[in-house]
């Protein structure tokens, strides 16, 4: 009979193998994208995903490269989500105030949960916890899915306790 420790260990080993395989595939996609002279929007998005997947944490993410990839993506894929992600990437690379300045000038609905969550994230990184709490609460109120709303409410509670 297999005990719970063995099952947990096997599950952890399996998940690590799956993660390594996923990172290897995403790395290969990024290599292929890099070899193209003019990568299209899907290749650029794959390269962004690969950089995120390779980084062990947000702090270790190559935000300068991600910003460059979003800059290349926006002329062919100027969606509100891409513009918001670009602003947040700039905020991560150049400091939260740089990203907030871009978010303030985006011509998207100010009730957009992603925009509000991005503002909350950058406000929190800037140490403006009261404003971050308000932004996360507004994002939760605009969220389309209950799980997303709960995650954003949790972020609001966390920001509120960081004074």
KOLVOSE-235153 format. One record per residue (C-alpha): x, y, z; residue in one letter; residue number from 1. Coordinates in pm, 1 decimal, always signed. Layout:
<nodes>
<xx->X yy->Y zz->Z res->A n->NUM> $
...
</nodes>
This chain:
<nodes>
<xx->+0.0 yy->+0.0 zz->+0.0 res->X n->1> $
<xx->+125.4 yy->+347.2 zz->-87.3 res->X n->2> $
<xx->+125.8 yy->+601.4 zz->+195.7 res->X n->3> $
<xx->+41.4 yy->+971.6 zz->+165.2 res->X n->4> $
<xx->+409.4 yy->+1074.0 zz->+186.0 res->X n->5> $
<xx->+494.9 yy->+860.3 zz->-118.5 res->X n->6> $
<xx->+200.1 yy->+1003.5 zz->-311.3 res->X n->7> $
<xx->+302.6 yy->+1361.2 zz->-220.3 res->X n->8> $
<xx->+664.2 yy->+1293.2 zz->-317.3 res->X n->9> $
<xx->+563.0 yy->+1134.5 zz->-648.6 res->X n->10> $
<xx->+329.5 yy->+1429.0 zz->-719.4 res->X n->11> $
<xx->+607.5 yy->+1680.3 zz->-647.8 res->X n->12> $
<xx->+850.6 yy->+1494.4 zz->-875.7 res->X n->13> $
<xx->+589.1 yy->+1474.8 zz->-1151.4 res->X n->14> $
<xx->+506.8 yy->+1845.1 zz->-1122.6 res->X n->15> $
<xx->+876.9 yy->+1938.3 zz->-1138.4 res->X n->16> $
<xx->+919.7 yy->+1726.2 zz->-1451.6 res->X n->17> $
<xx->+614.1 yy->+1887.4 zz->-1610.3 res->X n->18> $
<xx->+744.1 yy->+2235.7 zz->-1525.8 res->X n->19> $
<xx->+1088.0 yy->+2158.2 zz->-1673.4 res->X n->20> $
<xx->+922.5 yy->+2026.1 zz->-1990.9 res->X n->21> $
<xx->+703.4 yy->+2335.4 zz->-2018.5 res->X n->22> $
<xx->+1000.0 yy->+2569.2 zz->-1971.0 res->X n->23> $
<xx->+1198.4 yy->+2372.6 zz->-2231.6 res->X n->24> $
<xx->+916.4 yy->+2406.9 zz->-2486.1 res->X n->25> $
<xx->+871.9 yy->+2777.5 zz->-2413.4 res->X n->26> $
<xx->+1248.0 yy->+2830.2 zz->-2439.2 res->X n->27> $
<xx->+1248.6 yy->+2655.9 zz->-2777.9 res->X n->28> $
<xx->+961.9 yy->+2880.2 zz->-2892.1 res->X n->29> $
<xx->+1161.4 yy->+3186.2 zz->-2782.5 res->X n->30> $
<xx->+1467.3 yy->+3061.5 zz->-2974.2 res->X n->31> $
<xx->+1257.4 yy->+3007.4 zz->-3286.9 res->X n->32> $
<xx->+1100.5 yy->+3352.2 zz->-3245.3 res->X n->33> $
<xx->+1443.6 yy->+3506.6 zz->-3213.0 res->X n->34> $
<xx->+1552.1 yy->+3348.2 zz->-3541.1 res->X n->35> $
<xx->+1265.5 yy->+3506.4 zz->-3734.3 res->X n->36> $
<xx->+1342.3 yy->+3834.5 zz->-3903.6 res->X n->37> $
<xx->+999.3 yy->+3979.3 zz->-3835.8 res->X n->38> $
<xx->+820.8 yy->+3776.7 zz->-3568.6 res->X n->39> $
<xx->+444.6 yy->+3808.2 zz->-3562.8 res->X n->40> $
<xx->+223.6 yy->+3880.1 zz->-3264.2 res->X n->41> $
<xx->+189.9 yy->+3515.2 zz->-3161.4 res->X n->42> $
<xx->+566.1 yy->+3461.7 zz->-3165.4 res->X n->43> $
<xx->+616.2 yy->+3777.4 zz->-2958.1 res->X n->44> $
<xx->+353.7 yy->+3664.8 zz->-2707.3 res->X n->45> $
<xx->+521.5 yy->+3323.0 zz->-2687.7 res->X n->46> $
<xx->+857.3 yy->+3487.6 zz->-2621.4 res->X n->47> $
<xx->+700.4 yy->+3697.8 zz->-2342.4 res->X n->48> $
<xx->+546.0 yy->+3384.2 zz->-2191.3 res->X n->49> $
<xx->+880.5 yy->+3203.9 zz->-2211.6 res->X n->50> $
<xx->+1058.2 yy->+3483.3 zz->-2024.5 res->X n->51> $
<xx->+793.5 yy->+3474.9 zz->-1753.1 res->X n->52> $
<xx->+815.6 yy->+3095.9 zz->-1727.1 res->X n->53> $
<xx->+1194.7 yy->+3094.2 zz->-1702.2 res->X n->54> $
<xx->+1207.2 yy->+3344.6 zz->-1416.2 res->X n->55> $
<xx->+1190.2 yy->+3192.9 zz->-1068.7 res->X n->56> $
<xx->+1018.4 yy->+3508.3 zz->-935.5 res->X n->57> $
<xx->+884.1 yy->+3845.3 zz->-1046.1 res->X n->58> $
<xx->+1201.0 yy->+4011.3 zz->-918.5 res->X n->59> $
<xx->+1416.5 yy->+3779.5 zz->-1131.8 res->X n->60> $
<xx->+1214.1 yy->+3837.9 zz->-1448.5 res->X n->61> $
<xx->+1391.1 yy->+4013.3 zz->-1737.5 res->X n->62> $
<xx->+1152.7 yy->+4308.9 zz->-1741.9 res->X n->63> $
<xx->+1369.3 yy->+4507.3 zz->-1982.7 res->X n->64> $
<xx->+1341.9 yy->+4230.1 zz->-2243.0 res->X n->65> $
<xx->+968.9 yy->+4188.8 zz->-2176.6 res->X n->66> $
<xx->+921.9 yy->+4564.5 zz->-2221.0 res->X n->67> $
<xx->+1107.5 yy->+4546.1 zz->-2553.1 res->X n->68> $
<xx->+890.2 yy->+4255.8 zz->-2667.7 res->X n->69> $
<xx->+569.3 yy->+4443.8 zz->-2576.9 res->X n->70> $
<xx->+703.6 yy->+4749.2 zz->-2759.1 res->X n->71> $
<xx->+748.2 yy->+4530.0 zz->-3068.5 res->X n->72> $
<xx->+405.1 yy->+4369.0 zz->-3017.3 res->X n->73> $
<xx->+193.5 yy->+4683.7 zz->-2981.5 res->X n->74> $
<xx->+208.1 yy->+4804.4 zz->-3345.8 res->X n->75> $
<xx->+51.3 yy->+4476.8 zz->-3463.9 res->X n->76> $
<xx->-151.1 yy->+4386.0 zz->-3152.3 res->X n->77> $
<xx->-263.4 yy->+4707.4 zz->-2980.4 res->X n->78> $
<xx->-523.1 yy->+4542.1 zz->-2756.4 res->X n->79> $
<xx->-610.6 yy->+4698.6 zz->-2420.4 res->X n->80> $
<xx->-460.0 yy->+4394.9 zz->-2244.0 res->X n->81> $
<xx->-130.6 yy->+4429.3 zz->-2432.0 res->X n->82> $
<xx->-115.0 yy->+4804.0 zz->-2359.5 res->X n->83> $
<xx->-182.8 yy->+4743.0 zz->-1989.5 res->X n->84> $
<xx->+77.7 yy->+4464.5 zz->-1973.2 res->X n->85> $
<xx->+328.5 yy->+4692.3 zz->-2150.9 res->X n->86> $
<xx->+270.6 yy->+4968.1 zz->-1894.0 res->X n->87> $
<xx->+312.2 yy->+4724.3 zz->-1605.2 res->X n->88> $
<xx->+631.1 yy->+4582.9 zz->-1761.3 res->X n->89> $
<xx->+769.7 yy->+4935.4 zz->-1788.7 res->X n->90> $
<xx->+674.6 yy->+4988.9 zz->-1425.2 res->X n->91> $
<xx->+865.3 yy->+4676.4 zz->-1329.9 res->X n->92> $
<xx->+1169.6 yy->+4772.1 zz->-1541.2 res->X n->93> $
<xx->+1187.4 yy->+5147.4 zz->-1482.6 res->X n->94> $
<xx->+1002.9 yy->+5191.8 zz->-1154.1 res->X n->95> $
<xx->+636.1 yy->+5203.4 zz->-1061.5 res->X n->96> $
<xx->+589.9 yy->+5573.3 zz->-1137.9 res->X n->97> $
<xx->+688.8 yy->+5518.2 zz->-1503.5 res->X n->98> $
<xx->+428.0 yy->+5244.0 zz->-1539.4 res->X n->99> $
<xx->+161.3 yy->+5443.7 zz->-1353.9 res->X n->100> $
<xx->+215.6 yy->+5739.2 zz->-1587.4 res->X n->101> $
<xx->+144.4 yy->+5514.3 zz->-1885.5 res->X n->102> $
<xx->-159.9 yy->+5353.9 zz->-1722.8 res->X n->103> $
<xx->-300.6 yy->+5701.0 zz->-1653.2 res->X n->104> $
<xx->-286.7 yy->+5781.1 zz->-2025.7 res->X n->105> $
<xx->-434.4 yy->+5462.4 zz->-2164.3 res->X n->106> $
<xx->-753.0 yy->+5513.3 zz->-2359.2 res->X n->107> $
<xx->-931.7 yy->+5218.4 zz->-2203.2 res->X n->108> $
<xx->-1233.8 yy->+5192.1 zz->-1978.6 res->X n->109> $
<xx->-1128.4 yy->+5298.5 zz->-1628.2 res->X n->110> $
<xx->-1355.7 yy->+5024.5 zz->-1491.4 res->X n->111> $
<xx->-1132.8 yy->+4764.9 zz->-1658.3 res->X n->112> $
<xx->-1032.2 yy->+4510.1 zz->-1392.5 res->X n->113> $
<xx->-690.9 yy->+4451.8 zz->-1552.8 res->X n->114> $
<xx->-613.2 yy->+4822.7 zz->-1565.6 res->X n->115> $
<xx->-719.9 yy->+4866.3 zz->-1203.8 res->X n->116> $
<xx->-523.5 yy->+4558.0 zz->-1091.9 res->X n->117> $
<xx->-215.6 yy->+4684.7 zz->-1277.8 res->X n->118> $
<xx->-252.0 yy->+5021.3 zz->-1104.2 res->X n->119> $
<xx->-289.8 yy->+4846.6 zz->-769.4 res->X n->120> $
<xx->+22.4 yy->+4639.6 zz->-828.6 res->X n->121> $
<xx->+235.3 yy->+4939.0 zz->-925.6 res->X n->122> $
<xx->+94.2 yy->+5156.0 zz->-645.1 res->X n->123> $
<xx->+181.7 yy->+4880.9 zz->-399.0 res->X n->124> $
<xx->+537.4 yy->+4861.5 zz->-537.4 res->X n->125> $
<xx->+560.5 yy->+5239.7 zz->-497.4 res->X n->126> $
<xx->+464.1 yy->+5207.8 zz->-130.5 res->X n->127> $
<xx->+129.9 yy->+5384.2 zz->-184.3 res->X n->128> $
<xx->-68.8 yy->+5120.5 zz->+2.6 res->X n->129> $
<xx->-390.9 yy->+5318.5 zz->+62.4 res->X n->130> $
<xx->-423.4 yy->+5391.0 zz->-309.4 res->X n->131> $
<xx->-329.6 yy->+5030.9 zz->-394.4 res->X n->132> $
<xx->-603.5 yy->+4902.8 zz->-163.4 res->X n->133> $
<xx->-861.1 yy->+5122.7 zz->-338.4 res->X n->134> $
<xx->-740.0 yy->+5011.9 zz->-683.7 res->X n->135> $
<xx->-751.6 yy->+4641.1 zz->-591.9 res->X n->136> $
<xx->-1100.9 yy->+4679.0 zz->-442.2 res->X n->137> $
<xx->-1221.0 yy->+4854.3 zz->-757.8 res->X n->138> $
<xx->-1059.9 yy->+4581.9 zz->-970.4 res->X n->139> $
<xx->-1237.5 yy->+4314.5 zz->-764.6 res->X n->140> $
<xx->-1566.7 yy->+4494.7 zz->-822.7 res->X n->141> $
<xx->-1502.7 yy->+4496.9 zz->-1198.9 res->X n->142> $
<xx->-1374.1 yy->+4138.8 zz->-1224.4 res->X n->143> $
<xx->-1562.1 yy->+3901.9 zz->-1452.7 res->X n->144> $
<xx->-1493.1 yy->+3584.1 zz->-1255.7 res->X n->145> $
<xx->-1549.5 yy->+3511.1 zz->-884.5 res->X n->146> $
<xx->-1201.3 yy->+3361.9 zz->-835.7 res->X n->147> $
<xx->-1036.9 yy->+3663.0 zz->-993.3 res->X n->148> $
<xx->-1247.9 yy->+3891.7 zz->-772.6 res->X n->149> $
<xx->-1147.4 yy->+3697.0 zz->-460.0 res->X n->150> $
<xx->-778.6 yy->+3711.5 zz->-553.2 res->X n->151> $
<xx->-806.4 yy->+4087.9 zz->-600.7 res->X n->152> $
<xx->-990.8 yy->+4129.8 zz->-268.8 res->X n->153> $
<xx->-707.2 yy->+3934.8 zz->-104.5 res->X n->154> $
<xx->-453.9 yy->+4169.5 zz->-265.9 res->X n->155> $
<xx->-656.5 yy->+4465.7 zz->-132.6 res->X n->156> $
<xx->-651.7 yy->+4320.5 zz->+220.5 res->X n->157> $
<xx->-276.7 yy->+4256.1 zz->+195.3 res->X n->158> $
<xx->-209.7 yy->+4611.3 zz->+76.0 res->X n->159> $
<xx->-427.8 yy->+4753.5 zz->+355.3 res->X n->160> $
<xx->-217.1 yy->+4578.8 zz->+617.8 res->X n->161> $
<xx->+117.3 yy->+4703.0 zz->+479.5 res->X n->162> $
<xx->+105.0 yy->+5061.3 zz->+609.3 res->X n->163> $
</nodes>
